[in-house]
Amino acid sequence: MTLAAYAAVAPSAGGIGWTMWIGFAIGQLYILARLCVKLLFWASETALFQGRLAHAGYVAAVKPVWPESPSAEAIIHS
C-alpha cells in the first residue's frame, strides 16, 4: 500500500529545481512510512508474545530455596 501511494505521487526522475526537492521529500516520507510500518509490526509481535506467552509460570525462574540443616529438616518433617 505504501509503495502504491509512493508510485502514484512521486515525480519523474531527472527533474531539477523544486521538482527535485519534492521528489526527495516524497522519497524521505516513503522511507519514514516503511519504518513506521515495520515498527508497528514489531510492536504487535511483542504485544502478542506478552499477552499469550509471557506469564509468570512461563518465564519466571523458580525461586531458589536455601537448604536447611539436616536437623532442622528432621524437626520440620516429624
C-alpha positions in Angstrom: 0.0 0.0 0.0 2.8 2.4 0.9 4.6 1.6 -2.3 1.5 2.2 -4.4 1.0 5.6 -2.8 4.6 6.5 -3.4 4.4 5.4 -7.1 1.2 7.5 -7.5 2.6 10.8 -6.2 6.3 10.6 -7.0 7.5 12.9 -9.8 9.5 11.6 -12.7 13.3 11.1 -12.3 15.8 13.6 -13.7 14.0 16.8 -12.7 15.8 19.9 -11.5 14.9 22.7 -9.2 11.8 22.4 -7.0 10.7 19.2 -8.5 13.9 17.5 -7.4 13.3 18.7 -3.8 9.7 17.5 -3.9 10.9 14.1 -5.2 13.5 14.0 -2.4 10.9 14.9 0.2 8.5 12.2 -1.1 11.3 9.7 -1.0 12.1 10.5 2.6 8.4 10.3 3.5 8.2 6.9 1.8 11.2 5.6 3.9 9.6 7.0 7.1 6.3 5.3 6.2 8.2 2.0 5.7 9.9 2.4 9.0 6.6 3.1 10.8 5.0 0.0 9.3 8.0 -2.1 10.4 8.0 -0.7 13.9 4.2 -1.2 14.2 4.6 -4.8 13.1 7.4 -5.4 15.7 5.2 -3.8 18.4 2.3 -6.0 17.6 4.5 -9.1 17.7 5.8 -8.0 21.1 2.3 -7.4 22.4 1.1 -10.8 21.1 4.0 -12.5 22.9 3.5 -10.7 26.1 -0.2 -11.4 26.0 0.0 -15.1 25.2 3.3 -16.4 26.5 5.0 -14.0 28.9 3.2 -15.0 32.1 4.9 -15.7 35.5 4.8 -19.5 35.2 6.3 -19.5 31.7 9.2 -17.1 32.0 9.9 -16.7 35.7 12.5 -18.9 37.2 11.8 -20.9 40.3 13.0 -19.1 43.4 16.0 -20.8 44.9 15.4 -22.2 48.4 18.4 -22.2 50.7 18.9 -25.7 52.1 18.2 -26.1 55.8 20.5 -28.1 58.0 19.6 -31.8 58.4 18.5 -31.3 62.0 16.1 -28.5 61.0 14.6 -30.7 58.2 14.2 -33.6 60.7 12.2 -31.3 63.1 10.0 -29.9 60.3 9.1 -33.3 58.8 8.5 -35.1 62.1 
